[in-house]
Amino acid sequence: MSDMKRAVVIGAGIAGLITARMLSDYYDEVCIIERDELPSEPSNRQGVPQSFHPHRVLPRGGLILEHYFPGYNDELIALGAIPSHEEEIVNANKYGKFNHKVNASFIEIASSSRPLLEWVLRKRVQNISHIRFLTNTEVTGLMVSEDQSSIIGVYTKERRSESRKERRADMVIDASGRSSKLIKWLDQIGLSVPEPEVLKVSLGYSTRYYKIPSLIQNEWKTILTESDPEQGIRAGMLWRIENDIAGMLLFNAGGDAYPSTHPDEFQEQMKHLFASNEIMELAERLEPFQGPRGYRISESIRQHYERMEDWPSGLLVLGDAFCSFDPIHGQGMTVAAIEADTVRKCLELQRVHPESKFELKVLRRMQQAIEPAWWLSSVADLRWRGVEHVGSSQPRGVTFAQKYINLFTKQAMKKAMYEKDTHLFFIQFLMNALILPPGEYFNGGVLKMILNDNGSEEEMALRAELGVQDPELFQQRIDELIPSFQLEHDEQIEKLLETFQHAMSE
């Protein structure tokens, strides 16, 4: 590790910024190479086509960002972002709806636009003396050692030039997102890439922004409405971002009738969501500002570079270039943060106990870390007609998990509505937020608790999929159906869960 001097990060998006900040603790020089000219103020840029649409950092990602960028959340709030504890939230699905407020003692994640978040992080990175940005520059290939076993840098060219330059590095990390050319570059140096997992999701979402008049500031509610794929009902979200701007998002998958980008049609489609009365009551008092604008994705892809025994040293990949997700689940930025932090943990170990094939071991460890996010996203998206998983291995336990989630969601909503008990709701939230391991949600004890639903349709469907009646066999059956998810111990997560338990007991 003592010989390592220079690192190159491809891409200056959220994944690239977190990665560069992490690497700055281990390398004498970090260079971020970015195709775009980076704006001096928060604004959408060409290289991030989805930046117009809503983004959110999940609590797991918030913990990691706070580690690398202390006080970033307070900085966002000072620039007009909305503190989560100030928001009243309406959660709605086919089983009902309930209102609640975020417990600020548990976790504070400011609501902001993607451009503002990226700008705040980028300014922090730009203030680190040994990190430099190389903008308006494209990476065109990988420099390889004479024995073909190591990546020793990258080839670059300015966007309006054909002149190619060599930029040597001890570590190259591709964080260039869905537009990554890594497979092409590996092919150029004679390396074959394993078949990826592909979720043919054909998803679409449309977003419109509004100005919030001062008269209704105190009446504001964030409204989150879940989809019902069986009935073809879209998901929707009406939320507030910085500077008294609100956004309305519509989403569905499967390629059937994407949300409209025509203002009148968009407004009409809002009427067919759960909690539509609350949505329309607020929306009709807002002032249209921008959009609606659409975004379409044909597939989510999980690469399996970790299966390449000839993977070269000096090269890593993370973010959407490694595994891309359906953006509606809000996992992308958080997974990128998890991956960057996994690299950090591996660098720490390598300092103490150097091992060969370091990069290959990092890739395998990252795959283990992101497995729950990929599986949960697949389980959710495969509910939509027209969505298909393609690959050498299929995700395990999808049908069982879908029926389990249906019954759990129903029981959570009943408790929240009629008993004002949000404990089950927050257990589900913590799993989707990548804080709670799936094994704490899908387990025999929880199953015994939710399975008594007076013989409802959801209960009978789950019992049929479960296939056993004896409660003593529930855990054994779940272990047969659901992946085990061997997750690493994380002290920060343990502390967060303790805070959650304390908050729920108050």
C-alpha positions in Angstrom: 0.0 0.0 0.0 2.9 2.4 0.7 3.7 2.6 -3.1 0.3 3.9 -4.0 0.4 7.5 -5.0 -2.3 8.4 -7.6 -5.9 7.4 -8.1 -8.3 8.2 -11.0 -12.0 8.4 -10.6 -14.1 8.4 -13.7 -17.3 10.5 -13.2 -18.1 13.5 -11.0 -21.6 12.4 -10.0 -22.6 11.5 -6.5 -20.8 8.1 -6.7 -17.6 9.7 -8.0 -17.6 12.4 -5.4 -18.0 10.0 -2.5 -15.4 7.7 -4.0 -12.9 10.6 -4.5 -13.4 11.8 -0.9 -12.8 8.3 0.4 -9.7 7.8 -1.7 -8.3 11.1 -0.5 -7.5 9.5 2.8 -5.2 6.9 1.0 -3.7 8.5 -2.0 -1.4 11.4 -2.5 -3.3 12.6 -5.6 -6.9 11.9 -6.7 -8.0 13.0 -10.2 -11.7 13.1 -11.1 -12.3 12.9 -14.8 -15.7 14.2 -16.0 -17.2 14.6 -19.5 -19.3 17.7 -18.5 -18.3 21.2 -17.7 -19.3 21.4 -14.0 -21.7 24.2 -13.1 -20.7 26.9 -10.6 -24.1 26.9 -9.0 -26.7 24.1 -8.3 -28.2 23.1 -11.7 -29.1 20.1 -13.8 -26.3 19.0 -16.2 -26.3 17.1 -19.4 -24.4 14.1 -18.1 -27.0 13.4 -15.4 -30.3 13.1 -17.5 -32.3 11.9 -14.4 -31.2 14.9 -12.2 -34.4 16.8 -12.9 -36.3 14.1 -11.1 -36.5 13.4 -7.3 -33.6 11.9 -5.5 -33.3 10.8 -1.9 -30.6 9.6 0.4 -31.7 6.6 2.5 -30.7 6.6 6.2 -27.9 4.1 5.5 -26.5 6.5 2.9 -26.9 9.4 5.2 -24.7 7.8 7.8 -21.9 7.2 5.3 -22.2 10.7 3.8 -22.1 12.2 7.3 -18.9 10.3 7.9 -17.2 11.7 4.7 -18.9 15.1 4.7 -19.6 16.1 8.3 -22.4 18.5 8.6 -23.5 18.2 4.9 -27.1 17.8 6.0 -27.0 21.1 8.0 -25.4 22.8 5.0 -28.3 21.6 2.7 -30.8 23.0 5.2 -29.0 26.3 5.4 -29.3 26.5 1.6 -33.1 26.0 1.7 -33.5 22.2 1.9 -36.3 20.9 4.1 -35.5 19.2 7.4 -37.3 15.9 7.6 -38.6 16.5 11.1 -40.6 19.5 9.8 -42.6 17.4 7.4 -46.0 15.8 8.0 -46.2 12.7 5.8 -49.2 10.9 4.5 -48.5 7.3 3.5 -51.1 5.7 1.4 -51.6 2.3 -0.3 -54.5 0.0 -1.2 -55.1 -0.8 2.4 -55.6 2.7 3.6 -53.6 5.8 4.7 -52.2 7.4 7.8 -50.4 10.6 8.8 -47.2 10.8 10.8 -44.1 12.9 11.4 -40.4 11.8 11.1 -38.8 11.3 14.5 -35.8 13.7 14.3 -34.0 11.9 17.1 -33.8 8.8 14.9 -32.5 10.2 11.6 -32.4 13.6 9.9 -32.3 13.5 6.1 -32.9 16.8 4.4 -35.2 16.9 1.4 -33.4 18.6 -1.5 -32.9 18.4 -5.3 -30.2 16.3 -6.8 -28.4 19.4 -8.2 -28.2 21.0 -4.7 -26.9 17.8 -3.1 -24.3 17.2 -5.8 -23.2 20.8 -5.6 -22.7 20.8 -1.8 -20.7 17.6 -2.0 -18.7 18.8 -5.0 -17.7 22.0 -3.2 -16.5 20.0 -0.3 -14.4 17.8 -2.6 -13.0 20.8 -4.5 -11.7 22.2 -1.2 -9.4 19.1 -0.7 -6.0 20.2 -1.9 -4.9 16.9 -3.4 -8.1 16.2 -5.4 -8.3 17.8 -8.8 -11.0 17.8 -11.4 -10.4 17.3 -15.1 -13.6 18.4 -16.9 -14.8 18.3 -20.5 -12.6 15.2 -20.8 -13.6 11.7 -21.8 -11.8 8.4 -20.9 -11.3 6.4 -24.1 -9.6 3.3 -22.7 -7.5 1.6 -20.1 -3.7 1.6 -20.0 -2.5 -2.0 -19.3 0.8 -3.3 -18.0 3.1 -5.3 -20.3 2.0 -8.6 -18.8 -1.7 -7.6 -19.2 -2.3 -8.2 -15.5 -2.6 -4.6 -14.2 -4.3 -1.4 -15.1 -1.7 1.4 -14.9 -3.9 4.4 -16.0 -6.4 5.6 -18.6 -6.3 7.2 -22.0 -8.3 10.5 -22.2 -9.2 13.2 -24.8 -10.8 16.5 -24.5 -14.4 16.4 -25.8 -13.7 18.6 -28.8 -10.3 17.1 -29.6 -9.0 13.9 -31.1 -5.6 14.2 -29.3 -5.2 11.3 -26.8 -3.3 11.6 -23.6 -2.0 9.0 -21.1 -2.8 9.5 -17.4 -1.0 7.1 -15.2 -2.6 5.9 -11.9 -2.1 3.2 -9.3 -5.9 2.8 -9.0 -8.7 3.5 -11.5 -12.3 3.4 -10.3 -15.1 3.7 -12.8 -18.0 5.6 -11.3 -19.4 6.9 -14.6 -22.9 5.5 -14.1 -25.2 3.8 -16.6 -23.2 5.2 -19.5 -20.1 3.3 -18.5 -17.8 2.0 -21.3 -16.0 -0.4 -19.0 -17.1 -3.6 -20.9 -15.9 -2.1 -24.1 -12.5 -1.1 -22.5 -12.1 -4.6 -21.0 -12.8 -6.1 -24.4 -10.1 -3.9 -26.0 -7.5 -5.4 -23.7 -8.7 -9.0 -24.4 -10.9 -9.6 -21.3 -14.3 -11.2 -21.5 -17.1 -10.1 -19.1 -19.5 -12.6 -17.5 -23.2 -12.5 -18.4 -24.9 -9.8 -16.2 -28.2 -10.1 -14.4 -30.8 -8.0 -16.2 -34.1 -6.8 -15.0 -36.1 -5.8 -18.1 -38.2 -3.3 -16.2 -39.3 -0.8 -18.9 -40.1 1.8 -16.3 -41.2 5.4 -16.7 -41.7 8.3 -14.5 -42.7 11.9 -15.0 -42.1 14.9 -12.7 -43.6 18.3 -12.5 -42.5 21.2 -10.2 -44.6 23.8 -8.6 -44.1 26.9 -6.5 -45.7 26.7 -3.0 -47.7 29.9 -2.3 -46.9 31.4 1.2 -50.6 31.0 2.1 -50.4 27.2 2.3 -46.9 26.8 3.7 -48.3 25.8 7.1 -50.8 23.3 5.5 -48.1 21.4 3.6 -48.0 17.6 3.7 -45.7 15.2 1.9 -47.8 12.5 0.3 -46.3 9.1 -0.6 -48.6 6.8 -2.4 -47.6 3.2 -3.3 -48.4 1.4 -6.5 -50.8 -1.5 -7.0 -49.3 -3.3 -10.0 -52.1 -5.9 -10.1 -54.6 -3.1 -10.7 -52.3 -1.0 -12.8 -52.3 1.8 -10.3 -49.2 4.0 -10.4 -47.0 5.1 -7.5 -46.9 8.8 -6.8 -45.1 11.3 -4.6 -45.8 14.9 -3.8 -43.0 16.4 -1.8 -41.2 19.6 -1.0 -37.6 20.4 -1.9 -35.6 23.5 -1.3 -36.7 27.1 -1.7 -40.5 26.6 -1.5 -40.6 24.3 -4.6 -42.7 21.2 -4.6 -42.5 18.2 -6.9 -45.1 15.7 -8.1 -43.9 12.4 -9.5 -45.8 9.6 -11.2 -44.3 6.2 -11.8 -45.1 2.8 -13.3 -43.1 -0.1 -14.8 -43.7 -2.8 -17.4 -43.8 -0.6 -20.4 -47.6 0.0 -20.3 -48.9 3.6 -20.5 -46.0 5.6 -19.2 -47.0 8.6 -17.1 -47.7 11.6 -19.4 -45.5 14.6 -20.0 -48.5 16.6 -21.2 -49.7 19.0 -18.4 -53.4 18.3 -18.7 -53.0 14.5 -19.0 -50.5 14.5 -16.1 -53.0 16.4 -13.9 -55.7 13.9 -14.8 -53.5 10.9 -14.0 -52.9 12.3 -10.5 -56.5 11.7 -9.8 -56.1 7.9 -10.1 -53.5 7.5 -7.2 -54.2 6.4 -3.7 -54.8 9.5 -1.5 -55.8 11.4 -4.6 -58.1 13.7 -2.7 -55.2 15.0 -0.6 -53.0 15.2 -3.6 -55.5 17.2 -5.7 -56.4 19.5 -2.9 -52.8 20.6 -2.5 -51.9 20.5 -6.2 -54.8 22.7 -7.3 -53.4 25.4 -5.0 -49.8 25.2 -6.3 -48.4 27.3 -9.2 -46.9 25.1 -12.0 -43.3 25.9 -12.4 -41.4 23.3 -14.6 -42.3 20.1 -16.5 -43.8 17.6 -16.5 -40.7 16.0 -17.9 -40.3 12.2 -18.4 -37.5 9.7 -17.8 -37.5 6.1 -19.2 -35.3 3.2 -18.4 -35.5 -0.1 -20.3 -33.5 -2.2 -17.8 -31.6 -2.5 -14.6 -28.3 -4.3 -14.8 -26.2 -6.0 -12.2 -22.7 -6.8 -13.5 -20.8 -9.8 -12.2 -17.2 -8.7 -12.7 -16.3 -10.6 -9.4 -16.5 -13.9 -11.4 -13.5 -12.9 -13.5 -10.5 -14.7 -12.2 -8.4 -12.6 -14.6 -9.7 -9.3 -13.3 -6.8 -6.9 -13.5 -5.2 -5.2 -10.5 -5.5 -1.4 -10.2 -9.1 -1.4 -11.4 -12.5 -1.1 -9.6 -16.0 -0.1 -10.5 -19.0 1.0 -8.4 -22.3 2.9 -8.6 -24.6 2.4 -11.6 -21.6 1.2 -13.6 -21.5 -1.8 -11.3 -25.2 -2.3 -10.5 -28.1 0.0 -11.6 -31.5 0.1 -9.9 -35.0 1.2 -10.5 -34.7 4.8 -9.3 -38.2 4.8 -7.7 -36.8 2.8 -4.7 -34.2 5.6 -4.0 -31.4 3.1 -3.6 -28.8 4.3 -6.1 -27.0 6.9 -4.2 -27.1 4.9 -1.0 -25.7 1.8 -2.7 -22.9 3.8 -4.2 -22.1 5.1 -0.7 -22.1 1.5 0.6 -19.8 0.4 -2.2 -17.3 3.3 -1.7 -17.3 2.6 2.1 -16.7 -1.1 1.3 -13.6 -0.1 -0.7 -12.4 1.9 2.3 -12.8 -1.1 4.7 -10.8 -3.2 2.2 -8.1 -0.6 1.9 -7.8 -0.5 5.7 -7.3 -4.3 5.8 -4.9 -4.3 2.9 -2.7 -1.8 4.8 -2.4 -4.3 7.7 -2.5 -7.6 5.8 -1.6 -7.2 2.1 -3.1 -9.9 -0.1 -2.9 -10.7 -3.8 -6.0 -10.2 -6.0 -7.0 -7.3 -3.8 -9.4 -5.8 -6.4 -11.2 -9.1 -7.1 -11.8 -9.5 -3.4 -13.2 -6.0 -3.2 -15.6 -6.7 -6.0 -16.8 -9.9 -4.2 -17.3 -8.0 -1.0 -19.2 -5.3 -2.7 -21.5 -7.8 -4.3 -22.3 -9.2 -0.8 -23.0 -5.8 0.5 -25.4 -4.8 -2.3 -27.3 -8.2 -2.5 -30.2 -7.1 -0.3 -30.8 -3.9 -2.3 -30.8 -5.8 -5.7 -33.0 -8.5 -4.3 -35.6 -6.2 -2.8 -35.7 -4.0 -5.9 -36.2 -7.1 -8.1 -39.0 -8.4 -5.8 -40.8 -5.1 -6.0 -40.4 -4.6 -9.8 -41.4 -8.1 -10.7 -44.9 -7.4 -9.5 -45.5 -5.4 -12.7 -46.7 -7.2 -15.8 -44.1 -7.1 -18.5 -41.1 -7.0 -16.1 -38.7 -9.9 -16.6 -35.5 -11.1 -14.9 -32.9 -12.4 -17.3 -29.7 -14.2 -16.3 -28.0 -17.5 -15.5 -29.5 -17.4 -12.0 -33.0 -16.2 -10.9 -33.6 -14.3 -7.7 -34.8 -16.7 -5.0 -38.1 -16.5 -3.1 -39.7 -13.8 -5.2 -43.3 -15.0 -5.1 -43.1 -15.9 -1.4 -41.5 -12.5 -0.6 -44.2 -10.6 -2.6 -47.0 -12.4 -0.7 -45.3 -11.9 2.6 -44.8 -8.2 1.9 -48.5 -7.8 0.9 -49.7 -9.2 4.2 -47.1 -7.4 6.3 -48.0 -4.1 4.5 -51.7 -4.7 5.3 -51.1 -5.4 8.9 -48.8 -2.4 9.2 -51.4 -0.1 7.8 -54.1 -1.5 10.0 -52.0 -0.9 13.1 -51.1 2.6 12.0 -54.7 3.6 11.2 -56.6 2.0 14.0 -54.0 1.7 16.9 -51.7 4.6 16.0 -48.9 2.1 16.2 -46.3 2.6 13.5 -43.8 0.0 14.7 -44.5 -2.4 11.8 -44.4 0.4 9.3 -41.0 1.5 10.4 -39.6 -2.0 10.4 -40.5 -2.2 6.8 -39.1 1.3 6.2 -35.8 0.3 7.8 -35.4 -2.8 5.6 -36.1 -0.8 2.4 -33.7 1.9 3.7 -31.0 -0.8 3.9 -30.6 -0.4 7.7 -32.4 -3.5 8.8 -31.2 -6.8 7.4 -33.9 -8.7 5.5 -33.5 -11.6 7.9 -35.0 -9.3 10.7 -38.1 -8.8 8.5 -38.5 -12.1 6.8 -38.4 -14.4 9.9 -40.5 -17.0 11.7 -41.3 -14.7 14.7 -42.6 -11.9 12.5 -44.5 -14.4 10.3 -46.3 -15.8 13.3 -47.3 -12.2 14.3 -48.7 -11.2 10.9 -50.3 -14.4 9.7 -53.4 -14.1 11.8 -55.6 -12.0 9.5 -59.0 -13.6 9.8 -58.5 -15.8 6.7 -58.0 -12.8 4.4 -57.1 -13.2 0.8 -53.5 -12.1 1.6 -53.3 -14.6 4.5 -54.5 -17.5 2.4 -52.1 -16.6 -0.5 -49.1 -16.5 1.9 -50.1 -19.7 3.6 -50.3 -21.5 0.2 -46.9 -20.2 -0.8 -45.4 -21.1 2.7 -46.6 -24.7 2.4 -46.3 -25.6 6.1 -48.8 -25.1 8.9 -46.7 -25.8 12.0 -45.3 -22.4 13.3 -42.2 -24.3 14.6 -41.3 -25.0 11.0 -41.8 -21.4 9.7 -38.2 -20.3 10.2 -36.8 -23.4 8.5 -39.2 -22.9 5.5 -38.2 -19.2 5.2 -34.5 -20.2 5.2 -35.2 -22.5 2.3 -37.0 -19.8 0.3 -35.2 -16.6 1.1 -31.5 -15.8 0.4 -29.4 -15.7 3.6 -27.8 -12.3 3.0 -24.5 -12.7 4.9 -24.0 -9.1 6.0 -21.1 -7.6 7.8 -21.4 -6.2 11.3 -21.6 -2.4 11.3 -21.4 -0.4 14.5 -23.1 2.7 13.0 -26.1 0.6 12.0 -26.3 -1.1 15.4 -26.4 2.4 17.0 -29.0 3.6 14.6 -31.2 0.5 15.3 -30.8 1.1 19.1 -32.0 4.7 18.5 -34.9 3.4 16.6 -36.0 1.0 19.3 -35.8 3.8 21.9 -37.8 6.1 19.7 -40.5 3.5 19.1 -40.8 2.8 22.9 -41.5 6.4 23.7 
